[in-house]
């Protein structure tokens, strides 16, 4: 979606390494209207294109794909790719239709570019899981490579939306990650999902100016909310918090199974 | 879906010609559970596999792709490709979910095989139009080639379901095509869609043992029912008729614009 930051730079560098000298690295920049709800921030989503282009050039990107909305969506488009299991909760609950928009545009981008490997950030964990599921179920010939979240020095997960925070909100925002870290540490010693989840909710609720959208501890692959710890199931805490109209998300693996 | 007949043979020969000596012809045989409704004939759909294989061999098919249901659909599959405009009427009205099943399986087959060209019969006109729309909207890199309906000497459109007709029904079934031909001929001289549609309905209703599912005259690309003749819009009559539980479909272009 553009408005590239160091998180995107890390994805580009990862792609550059994976592609080697013979492969080509393609970056798509497309603010996708179909993944914004009617009351969301499509029009005010940042679009600093010339900076983005300069970054891509300096990172050795071979092709910058920057289509218009009309190039991606045909007139009277009537086809949608829908994922109905992993998409319904978490961000999907407060953003109905969001992941249909994500799946549809990613499928279109894959069909146009036909990448061998596509790199996505783990910050948008639900998106990554939904895309993995789409690729699995539709048997797309592309390998999905997740890349760890890149953070500011104070721990805030990099996001193009961070620049929309007011100064006071920006000061408080790192406490989202601190709450996740606290939960992860406690999960090593307290093997009880309910306890960790309550602690996480309490720590997030204590951030001045923050309003919780959701706090969940889920199976990291299926995104099913976990009630108890099971052998072989990797638990991950996923949270969403609003500062005013700016919605931030973050996630971290829990350590129940060591 | 297998149960190959001369209509399929014509598609295979068309593919063989299009592929030339360097290209490869792949035939998929897969009776797709997701395109059958709960009360439909999935279990009794004919599956004469060894005959199908022999036919493919003798027609110079390079690869016969005959996967199991488990090979096509992952456990707990949750991703669907949906077309919502062309799919809702006609066969889609009496078969809810049918075209979601068609789009999803065709997308999977395309992702596995990655064909340059895919040949579909015009007998299933709505299916062909829906697939063209899916390919257009999702920007799939495949050319869709329609092939004219192949008919018995008495005019009945070839279909794997014809063999399920009782002898008396089989004798009456060619009157579907005769009704379409009558409508096409009259459309050359009577430029009134309502008149032609009523004539077609009357002729189909007069077939002993037949029950009409639908009779429509539509824009052949968008499948929108036509009220009046418009320059540049190609009109096509699409009909569906039951004999007992056997559902037959057929279609023919009308000649309003010469």
Interface residues (C-beta under 8 A of the other chain):
Chain A: X73 X74 X76 X77 X78 X79 X80 X81 X82 X83 X84 X85 X86 X103 X104 X107 X108 X111 X112 X114 X133 X134 X136 X137 X138 X139 X140 X141
Chain B: X73 X74 X76 X77 X78 X79 X80 X81 X82 X83 X84 X85 X86 X103 X104 X107 X108 X111 X112 X114 X133 X134 X136 X137 X138 X139 X140 X141
